[in-house]
């Protein structure tokens, strides 16, 4: 059976297929079923029918299903890690880390399934409210439509599926065309865990075609999308009264203060990892680093030295850090942006060259502010290091962006840290950590062009429920 379309608890055949290629070698991986509008409607039909069962399930029943799914995922962790590496070209060690995070995310969802409580409201606090008890409850919305990206094909899917199932919703997932098989494996896991058939469906295929079906169908009560700002804005315009959560990427900034001079080696190590992990194909990849002038030369020198030691190679090799980019098109785009910045006056300190299907880790210094590598999301192994006179200058330049997801800083000045934390125009601020840091139970959402709404298990669950008020007049 060709995988790619999973509806009502089983794989569905399709007249149309597409070829999946391994990003690092460009070798064919699999022939994948390609869904169309009819397949998506059938998936929504299935999810809508299953919702009648899901909404009647108790919190503990839903929690037990999600917990069992976490346990099965843990048991099959190596299978999932190899699938991520095969589809996405992610280094195997990073793929294993993603699976482990996914298990943890599901366990958080299982715990929160039993904690989704309303509150008592004292109506006698208002004149005329005497003799009444009142409270709120949270109820599932219905069918959730999820559109997921290639870079974290299991964990970012789990961040939508886990909260949806934990709150009694059903879900239809449209995975990235490069990574549909991971989503299908995850659906298998949930069925094995006891989830009612039809509660978790997967339809792979063209994003625009299938996404339009999700947006047009009134049975879809919420869209949860992770992807580009361009597509996210289109979704918000077409969504009508549907709820939406949009995680639209970033060009995360990091400030290095002179006060951390004595911790330079560790700060550089964290910064290099944050800039080049999985070739920078991470929404919160550290793209812009602002370094105080007093330590700039030393920081840049150590940064270059550590970057040179990053091994490029086969993603199935345990030592590999850098691999091929997700596609030849993306490789060409990133190289074009690098060359444009150098032509405009940026200093190329290291890298900038094509290496097989990838790109050498690239360090640019003193880049003009209007260059794409500074003001847009590069989504590649490129970091821009800018030298600043003060923390205030760093703050101004960090905020000079259309994006606002994560920002980080390293400083030993408490007042400075708190001032910057309050004034940075982002959704999350990481003090004495890189902006690439994310824990799966923390709130996660951006401002400006970085998005709308929040993920993070508990917070996603709130956005997948309706609050209902109930009052009883007892005297």
C-alpha positions in Angstrom: 0.0 0.0 0.0 1.4 3.4 -1.0 1.3 5.7 2.0 0.3 9.4 2.0 -3.4 9.4 2.6 -4.7 8.1 5.9 -8.4 8.4 6.4 -10.8 6.7 8.9 -8.0 4.6 10.4 -6.5 3.2 7.2 -4.5 4.1 4.1 -6.4 5.1 1.0 -5.3 4.4 -2.5 -4.9 7.3 -5.0 -4.7 7.5 -8.8 -2.0 10.1 -8.4 1.3 9.9 -6.7 4.5 11.9 -6.4 8.1 11.0 -5.8 9.9 11.7 -2.5 13.6 12.4 -2.6 16.2 12.3 0.2 17.4 16.0 0.5 21.1 15.1 1.0 21.6 12.7 -1.9 18.6 13.4 -4.1 18.0 9.7 -4.3 14.4 8.5 -4.5 12.9 7.5 -1.1 9.3 6.6 -1.8 6.3 6.9 -4.1 3.7 8.8 -2.1 -0.1 9.0 -2.6 -1.2 12.5 -3.7 -4.5 13.6 -2.3 -7.0 15.8 -4.1 -10.1 17.8 -3.1 -12.3 14.8 -2.8 -9.8 13.1 -0.5 -9.7 16.1 1.7 -13.5 16.2 1.9 -13.6 12.5 2.8 -11.0 13.2 5.5 -13.2 16.0 6.9 -16.2 13.8 6.7 -14.4 11.1 8.7 -13.2 13.6 11.3 -16.7 15.2 11.7 -18.2 11.7 12.3 -15.5 10.8 14.8 -16.1 14.0 16.7 -19.4 12.7 17.8 -17.5 10.0 19.7 -14.6 12.2 20.8 -16.7 14.9 22.4 -18.4 12.3 24.6 -15.1 10.8 26.0 -14.0 11.7 29.5 -10.9 13.6 30.2 -9.2 10.5 31.7 -10.0 8.5 28.5 -8.5 11.1 26.3 -5.5 11.4 28.6 -4.9 7.7 28.5 -5.0 7.6 24.7 -2.5 10.4 24.4 -0.2 8.8 27.1 -0.3 5.5 25.3 0.6 7.2 22.1 3.6 8.7 23.8 4.6 5.3 25.1 4.3 3.7 21.6 6.2 6.6 20.0 9.0 6.0 22.6 9.1 2.3 21.7 9.3 3.1 18.0 11.6 6.1 18.5 14.5 4.8 16.3 12.0 4.1 13.4 10.7 7.6 13.6 14.2 9.2 13.9 15.3 7.3 10.7 12.1 8.4 8.9 12.8 12.1 9.8 16.4 11.8 8.6 15.3 10.1 5.4 12.5 12.6 4.5 14.0 15.9 5.9 17.7 15.2 5.7 18.1 16.1 9.4 21.2 14.7 11.1 20.2 11.5 12.9 21.2 12.8 16.3 18.9 15.8 15.8 16.1 13.5 14.6 16.4 11.4 17.8 16.2 14.6 19.8 13.1 15.6 17.9 11.4 12.3 18.7 12.3 12.5 22.3 10.8 16.0 22.5 7.7 14.7 20.7 7.2 12.0 23.4 7.6 14.7 26.0 5.1 16.9 24.2 2.5 14.1 24.2 3.1 13.5 27.9 2.4 17.1 28.6 -0.8 16.9 26.6 -1.9 13.8 28.5 -1.3 15.6 31.8 -3.1 18.8 30.7 -6.1 16.7 29.4 -7.1 16.2 33.1 -6.4 19.8 34.1 -8.5 21.7 31.6 -10.7 23.2 34.4 -13.1 26.1 34.3 -13.7 28.3 37.4 -16.4 29.2 39.9 -17.8 32.7 39.5 -19.4 34.4 42.5 -22.5 35.9 40.9 -23.6 37.4 44.3 -20.7 39.8 43.8 -23.2 41.7 41.6 -26.4 43.3 42.8 -29.3 40.9 42.1 -26.9 37.9 41.7 -27.8 36.4 45.1 -28.9 32.8 45.3 -27.0 31.7 42.2 -23.9 29.5 41.6 -22.0 29.8 38.3 -19.0 28.3 36.7 -17.3 27.9 33.3 -16.4 24.7 31.4 -14.3 24.2 28.3 -15.6 22.2 25.4 -13.9 21.0 22.1 -14.4 23.0 19.0 -14.9 20.1 16.5 -12.6 19.4 13.6 -9.1 21.0 13.6 -7.2 21.6 10.3 -3.5 21.4 10.7 -0.9 22.4 8.1 2.7 21.4 9.1 6.2 22.2 7.8 9.1 19.9 6.8 11.7 21.0 9.4 10.1 19.3 12.5 7.8 16.8 10.8 7.0 14.9 14.0 7.3 17.4 16.8 5.4 20.3 15.1 2.7 17.8 14.1 2.5 16.5 17.7 2.1 20.2 18.9 -1.1 20.3 16.9 -2.4 16.7 17.3 -1.6 16.3 21.0 -3.6 19.3 22.2 -6.4 18.6 19.7 -7.0 15.0 20.9 -6.5 15.9 24.6 -9.3 18.4 24.4 -11.7 16.1 22.6 -11.3 17.5 19.1 -10.6 15.6 15.9 -7.9 16.6 13.4 -7.0 16.6 9.7 -3.3 17.1 9.0 -1.9 18.4 5.7 1.8 17.7 6.1 4.6 19.3 4.1 5.1 17.5 0.7 8.6 16.7 1.6 7.7 14.9 4.9 4.3 13.2 4.6 5.4 9.8 5.9 6.3 10.9 9.4 2.7 12.2 9.8 1.3 8.9 8.6 3.4 7.0 11.0 2.1 9.2 13.8 -1.5 8.6 12.8 -0.7 4.8 13.0 0.6 5.3 16.5 -2.6 7.0 17.7 -4.8 4.4 16.2 -2.7 1.7 18.0 -3.1 3.7 21.2 -6.9 3.4 21.0 -7.9 6.6 19.3 -11.3 6.2 17.4 -10.9 5.8 13.7 -11.4 9.0 11.9 -10.2 11.2 14.7 -6.7 11.7 13.1 -6.5 11.9 9.3 -3.6 12.7 7.0 -3.9 14.0 3.4 -0.6 14.7 1.5 -0.5 16.7 -1.7 -0.5 20.3 -3.0 -0.7 22.8 -0.1 -2.8 25.4 -1.9 -5.3 23.0 -3.3 -5.9 21.1 -0.1 -5.6 24.1 2.1 -8.4 25.8 0.3 -10.7 22.9 1.0 -9.9 23.2 4.7 -10.6 26.9 4.6 -13.8 26.6 2.7 -15.4 23.8 4.8 -17.5 25.1 7.7 -16.9 21.9 9.7 -13.3 23.0 10.2 -13.5 25.1 13.3 -9.8 26.1 13.6 -6.7 26.2 11.4 -3.3 25.7 13.0 -0.6 26.6 10.5 3.2 26.7 10.6 4.9 28.1 7.6 5.6 31.3 5.7 4.2 34.8 6.4 2.9 35.0 2.9 0.7 31.9 3.2 -0.2 32.7 6.8 -1.6 36.1 5.8 -3.6 34.5 3.0 -5.0 31.9 5.5 -6.1 34.6 7.9 -7.8 36.6 5.1 -9.7 33.5 4.0 -10.5 31.9 7.4 -13.6 34.0 8.1 -14.9 33.1 11.6 -12.6 30.1 11.9 -10.0 30.4 14.7 -6.5 30.5 13.5 -3.0 29.9 15.0 -0.2 31.1 12.7 3.4 30.4 13.5 5.2 32.2 10.6 8.9 32.1 11.3 11.4 34.7 12.3 14.9 36.1 12.0 15.8 35.7 15.6 18.3 38.1 17.2 20.8 37.6 20.0 22.7 40.3 22.0 26.2 39.5 23.5 27.1 42.0 26.2 30.7 42.9 27.2 29.9 41.7 30.7 30.1 38.0 29.6 33.7 38.3 28.5 34.8 35.7 31.0 32.2 33.2 29.7 33.1 33.7 26.1 33.9 30.1 25.2 30.5 28.8 26.4 28.6 31.7 24.8 30.3 31.2 21.5 29.6 27.4 21.6 25.9 28.0 22.2 25.7 30.7 19.6 27.4 28.5 16.9 25.0 25.7 17.6 22.0 28.0 17.5 23.1 29.5 14.2 23.9 26.3 12.3 21.9 23.4 13.8 20.1 21.6 11.0 21.6 24.0 8.5 19.6 26.9 10.1 16.4 25.4 8.8 14.7 26.2 12.1 12.1 28.9 12.7 14.0 30.3 15.6 17.4 29.8 14.2 19.8 32.5 15.5 20.2 34.6 12.4 21.3 38.0 13.7 23.9 38.4 16.5 24.7 41.9 17.9 28.0 42.0 19.8 29.3 44.8 22.1 32.3 46.4 20.5 34.5 45.7 23.6 34.5 42.0 22.9 33.5 41.9 19.2 36.9 40.9 17.8 37.4 38.1 20.3 33.8 36.8 19.8 34.1 36.8 16.0 37.5 35.1 16.1 36.2 32.3 18.4 33.0 32.0 16.4 34.9 31.4 13.2 37.2 28.9 14.8 34.3 26.8 16.2 32.3 27.1 13.0 35.2 25.6 11.0 35.0 22.4 13.2 31.4 21.6 12.3 31.3 18.4 10.3 29.4 18.2 7.0 28.2 14.8 5.7 25.7 12.0 5.5 22.8 12.8 7.9 22.8 9.1 9.0 26.4 9.5 10.3 26.4 10.0 14.1 29.0 12.9 13.9 27.3 14.9 11.2 26.0 18.4 12.0 25.6 20.0 8.5 23.8 18.3 5.6 22.2 19.1 2.3 19.5 21.7 2.3 15.9 20.6 1.8 15.9 21.4 -1.9 18.1 22.7 -4.7 15.8 25.7 -5.0 16.4 26.6 -1.4 20.1 26.1 -1.8 20.2 28.5 -4.8 18.1 31.1 -3.0 20.3 31.2 0.1 23.5 31.4 -2.0 21.9 34.3 -3.9 21.2 36.2 -0.7 24.7 35.7 0.5 26.2 37.0 -2.7 23.8 39.9 -2.8 24.9 41.0 0.7 28.6 40.7 -0.2 28.1 42.8 -3.3 26.4 45.4 -1.0 29.4 45.6 1.2 29.1 42.8 3.8 32.3 41.1 5.0 32.3 37.4 4.3 34.3 36.0 7.2 33.7 32.3 6.4 31.8 30.0 4.2 29.4 31.2 1.5 30.2 28.4 -0.9 28.1 25.5 -2.3 29.1 22.1 -0.9 27.4 19.2 -2.6 23.6 19.7 -1.9 24.4 22.0 1.0 26.1 25.3 1.8 29.1 25.9 3.9 28.2 27.5 7.3 28.4 31.2 6.5 29.5 34.1 8.7 28.8 37.7 7.5 29.9 40.8 9.4 28.7 44.4 9.2 25.9 43.7 6.7 23.8 46.6 5.4 20.5 46.7 7.3 18.3 46.4 4.2 19.9 43.2 2.9 17.7 40.1 2.8 20.0 38.1 5.2 19.3 40.8 7.8 15.6 41.7 7.3 14.1 38.5 6.0 14.1 34.9 7.2 17.1 33.2 5.6 16.2 29.6 6.7 19.7 28.5 5.9 23.2 28.1 7.4 23.9 31.9 7.5 24.5 34.1 10.5 25.0 37.9 10.5 27.2 39.4 13.2 26.8 43.1 13.8 29.1 45.2 16.1 27.2 47.7 18.4 28.3 50.5 20.7 25.8 49.7 23.5 22.9 47.6 24.6 20.5 50.4 23.6 21.8 50.3 20.1 21.4 46.5 20.1 17.9 46.8 21.3 17.0 49.2 18.6 18.5 47.1 15.9 17.0 43.9 17.2 13.5 45.5 17.1 14.2 46.9 13.5 12.5 43.8 12.0 9.2 42.8 10.5 9.5 39.6 12.6 9.1 39.0 16.4 9.2 35.4 17.5 12.2 34.8 19.8 15.1 36.9 21.0 18.0 36.2 23.3 20.7 37.9 25.2 23.8 37.1 27.2 24.5 39.6 29.9 25.4 39.8 33.6 23.6 43.1 34.1 20.2 42.4 35.7 18.7 45.9 35.1 19.8 45.8 31.5 18.4 42.4 30.9 15.0 43.3 32.3 14.9 46.5 30.4 15.6 44.7 27.1 13.2 41.9 28.0 10.3 44.4 28.5 11.2 46.4 25.3 12.0 43.7 22.8 9.2 43.3 20.3 8.9 39.5 20.4 6.8 36.8 21.9 9.5 35.1 23.9 12.7 36.5 25.4 15.5 34.2 26.6 17.9 35.8 29.0 21.4 34.1 29.1 20.2 31.7 26.5 20.1 31.6 22.7 16.8 32.5 21.0 16.8 29.0 19.4 15.8 27.5 22.7 12.3 26.1 23.0 10.7 23.9 25.7 7.5 22.2 24.6 5.3 23.2 27.4 6.2 26.9 27.3 3.9 29.5 25.5 5.2 29.9 22.0 3.8 32.6 19.7 5.0 35.6 17.8 4.1 39.2 17.1 4.3 41.3 13.9 4.9 39.0 10.9 5.9 36.1 13.1 2.4 35.0 13.8 -0.9 35.0 15.6 -2.0 32.9 18.5 0.0 30.5 20.7 1.3 27.0 20.7 2.8 25.2 23.7 0.6 22.4 25.0 -1.6 24.1 27.6 -1.9 27.3 25.6 -2.7 25.5 22.3 -5.4 23.5 24.2 -7.1 26.7 25.3 -7.3 27.9 21.7 -8.9 24.6 20.7 -11.8 24.9 23.1 -14.9 27.0 23.7 -15.5 28.4 27.2 -19.1 28.0 28.3 -20.7 29.8 31.2 -23.3 27.9 33.3 -25.5 29.4 36.1 -28.0 27.9 38.4 -30.6 29.9 40.4 -31.1 27.8 43.6 -33.2 30.2 45.7 
